[in-house]
Amino acid sequence: MDTAIALNGFIAALFVLFSLGVIVQRQMLSTLYLFMLHAVALTASAIVLGFALGSVHLFWVAAITFTTKVIAVPLVLRYSAGSEIYERREVDQVLTIPTSVLIAAVLALIAWIVAQPLVQAITDRPFAAMNLPTGLIAVFFGAFTVAVRREAVAQLMGILVMESGAFFASIAIVNELSIIAEVAAAVDVPIAALVIGLLIRSIHHVTGMTRVGLLAELKERR
Amino acid sequence: MQPLARFIAINLIQIAFLLAFAPLLEGVLARLEEIIQGKHGPSIFQPYYDLWKLFGKDEIVSRESTWIFRFAPIVHFAMPIFVVMLIPALTDYPLFLAFAGDMIAVGFLFSASGFFVALAAMDTGNVYGPIGASRTRMVGFLAEPVYMVAFFALSFVANSTIPYTVNASWALSWASMLQPAHLLVFVAFLLLVLADEKRLPVDNPGGKAETAMIGHSNNLEYSGTGAALMKWGSAMKFMAVLIVFLNVILTPWGLAATPHWGDVLMAIPKVLGKMLIFLIVLAVIETTLAKLRLFRISEFLASAFVICIFAMGVRLVGVG
């Protein structure tokens, strides 16, 4: 059990690092790769927890996460917004990157402090002490990515990071959720990616770009 | 032999180890990069030939320069030798001078040498020297707070900033190696090593254009013995930083556990083996990444800073 907790802590640190990477990385394709690594870390954590708690459901969570987030989302995005991801280099930011990483540090500290009372309330879950704050950090980072990026594809990554963070926290607390609920939650992810991807495609078709942060100005100019 | 005399002797072996193998590391790294790029490349002993050649040449010193220009190579050459007496280069138990200074003192010694090198670069009136010196200072003042926070994070984990104690606290068990704080400090320190040693993506060590240089234009004006001391000093600084990175932070194993001569001498190939593995990783990093634009370096180091803050935070809230 101690080894599993140590291993899970290591994976949690990787999870936070990859979430930070989604905020920091300027290039679209690297953002996508970092998001995939982030999902791989979630999968690994689910596998470790599955072994440690002897829960078959967590292996299902791992399998579903891997197929949806590491395989399906990149494929769907390649189909729906391929040119935006594979041909563009840099993503616009509202804030400069040093400012946004400093805000990210503050968000992480807030997440740790906010999670403390919850962690103390559920002492019977051995992994919650690590997973709950970490998942909350990823939720905050995802929300921050959505706020700070001017680019629709990168904002989609932010939404998916939030979703992964919620999963990361919940697998440590509720590990006996029925599979049908997990499948339902997981299928939403590629569908959301598909819908937003198609939206991105039509925005690109109409305006010639996907920098949605600039679209507000177009309206005001008239 | 008396324990104290033996410790002093082991310290001298560490200095000899640093002096002897530092140019080899540069040669191996250059050769590895050439191999990855599909070239043949010079022999791994090329830095030794270069040093030999430079020591045999006449030295030309500008009439406009002051004593700083002649003093800087000596400081640059001497500081890594002081540093290696403070850090666990070959042994995992503290030696003669181990408690004379901690990792912050190591940072101070390196900054002292960096200070003199930057002054010397500006001293001669060469146009490229001041550009390189001010850029080096820019990277330096961005990197130093990160070093400080990294050392604080380490001291939270190990309750000490003495490198021997930090090394012992990681080497305790697998669980302590897997601590989240360990991973985060390691990642941040890797970014710092790249920035501080002027490797890609911060600076291009193989670059030949003076206008794009950061750290490598500082010693353009040196010739003969001065150039040899600068070159050897830089190689030793690189090796000392690698020793801190590998023996203290990343892989605290393979060091001599007893003061027996056999153990101490057996540690040399083990430490060199770890360095070879790291150099392969470094060569891959250097051949796959492009150089960052100058004002992107702050982003690179800001990420390292925030990762260190995470490492500290995860210790402070007591989950890692």
Interface residues (C-beta under 8 A of the other chain):
Chain A: D2 T3 A6 L7 G9 F10 A12 A13 L14 V16 L17 L20 V24 T96 I97 P98 V101 L102 A104 A105 A108 L109 W112 I113 Q116 V119 A129 M130 P133
Chain B: W174 A175 L178 Q179 P180 A181 L183 L184 V187 S298 E299 A302 S303 F305 V306 I307 I309 F310 G313 V314 L316 V317 V319 G320
